[in-house]
Amino acid sequence: MSEPPLTAPGTGAPPLLALCQASLMRGGKRVLADLSLAIREGEHTAILGPNGSGKSSFMRLITRQDYPVAHPDGPGPMQILGQDRWDVSELRTQLGIVSADLHQAFIQAGGGGARSGREVVLSGFFASQGIFPHQQVTAHMRERADHALELVNATHLAAQRLEELSTGEARRILIARALVTEPRALLLDEPTTGLDFVARQHFLEMLGSLARQGRTLILVTHHIEEILPEIQRVILLREGRVFADGPRAEVLTNQTLSALYAAPVTLSTHHGYLAARVDPG
C-alpha cells in the first residue's frame, strides 16, 4: 500500500490526519495492522465496520489515548496536522471530541467542576471535565461559549445541569463544548448512542448543518443510517485493517457490505440517508 501524502493535494498544507503503516498493540494482540491513509480538512469522512473491527482503537489513536508501534526507521506512523508529537491538551483544542463515553464521564463525575451547561462548554478550553479553581475563565471565553451554544441551538440549556438534560440535549452541550475552541475538525465516536430515533434524526441534522458551515467531520460508527449525506468518503475496517476506502457511492454497495459483514446486505436510500437490511438466508 502506498504511503499517504505529506501535503493535501493542491494546497501545500499537511493532511488533517495521516497514517503510514500504523499498527497498534493491546494486551499482546495487534488490534490495528499497517493502516495507511490520509484525511484532509474539509473531507467529511465516516469510519464504519462491524464490532471488533478496530473503530474504537482508531479513535484512540487520533485522540492520543493510545500510540502506534514506532517505525525503526523513516517517518513516524501517524501525523496530525503535520505533527507527530502533540501535547494532548493542545491537540484537543484542535480536534473537538464528542462521544457517548465523554458524556458518561461527565455524568459519573457529577459534572466534575461544571455545574451548568455553560460551564461544561467552558471546560472545553481546558480539555477538562469541569471548571476548577486554578482555571481562569475570561470574558472572551464566556462570549465564545455563548456563541457555541447558539450555534447548536442550545442557549436555553446554558443554565441547566448536564445530568438534568435529556440525552439529546446533553449531546448538544457536548457539541458546543467541542466547538468552543474553534477546532479544525469534530471527531464523533458513536455520538448518537442512547438517543431515540427522533432525537437521533435531529442530532444528525444539526451535524449536517455544521458540515455545511465548513466544520470537518470524522464520524466513527457501526450504524449506516448515521452516515450523513454530507459525508462523501467512507473507510471500512475489518479485523484492524482497511477493507475498503473511497467515495461513498463506490464503497457503500450491497456487494461490498455483504462481503464486509459476511451476510447478504441490501441498501436503500431515503432523502440522502442510507438504511441497510440483512436478507433472510
Phi, psi and omega in degrees: 000137183287154179287149178291154180294147178276345175228151177289131185307131174081359184240336187076357181267147177292155176297159173302316182218134176223125175246135179232100182050048182277131177233152180226131178252141174214125180060034180078004181245140177278109183264341170228138188229109170054051178282129174229116179194164175222139176238124181269158173298139181086355181261088181296126191226139173249138174251116188232146175176165179291169176304137180081009183278344181113008183298312181295323178295321177301314180296321180293331174295311184297321183274004176064028169281331174231161183233141182288161175297128183287143174282138178295328179223161174086190185290160176298152183288347180213135173232139174241122183051040175083000181243143175257356176233132182219143161287126188300320180297319178293318180301321184286353168274343179266331181236107180282129186250132175227125180206160174296326179296319178296317177303312181295325179297319177296317181296315182296331179273006183064030183084003183058233176266011182259125182257345185220166176304319180298320180290327173299316179297315180298330180297341177298333178294335185249002183051040181237169179261056178145176175252126186240161188306327182280355182262127183262119178263122182266167177298324179295320177299317179298321178296318179294322179296317179295323178293318179297319177298321179294322181300327183253018178055047182234019180302323182289351181260000190299324185268354183272149177287144184301320184288348178270352184271158170292164180300318180296319178295318179297322179295326175297318178299318180291326174296315178300319177301318180293329184276343193297332178269007182054060185291163179285335181203159172253128175257118187244109184254103182046054191289344183261008177305129178090354179270142172286172190293331178286312179298324179297316181296318178298320180295316180296322178297323177296318178297320177299320177297318178296321178298318180292337177278356176105008177278119180292130180248132167240111186253121175256122186204160167243015178249112181300325183292350178272353182282106185298153174302332181288341179276116185244003173235136181229132175246123178261132177248145172211126178053041174078009180234158174286118179271323176201151182206124178167193179300144183312311185294333181274331184271317184272081177235160178304316184295313183293316181291325176297321178291321181298315185263359181053045179204152181285103184256135175237130181261150170223160183233139177217114180053041176087349178263146180260152171225148182232144173227151176262120182289142180298142181283000000 
